[in-house]
Amino acid sequence: MNVDQHIKVAQWHLEQARMHATKDGYSCGCPANEHDQKAIDAIESGKVEEEVACAAPSK
């Protein structure tokens, strides 16, 4: 993905979070996949590093 595509995906996630936050007790119930958990862990640790290779599983 290019930079613009990464930003659009991030914006989509932010909008989903905003919509979820507007509903009392809302939870989509989806567990974080491996890639998402890696991102969550990086943010929580404050150690975000640039990915230089595709981290998404191939189909």
Residue, then its C-alpha position, 0 to 999 in steps of 0.5 A: m500500500n502507498v501512504d495515501q492508502h495507509i492513511k485511508v485505512a487509518q481514517w476508516h479505523l478511527e471512524q469505526a472507533r467513533m461510531h462504536a463509542t457513540k453506542d452504549g456498551y457497543s462491542c463488535g465482538c471481533p478479536a484482534n487478529e495477529h496484525d492488529q494485535k501487533a499494532i496495539d502492542a506497539i502503540e501501548s508500548g510507545k515503540v512504533e517502528e516502520e514496517v518495511a515488509c508486508a506484514a499482512p498474511s498472504k491469501 
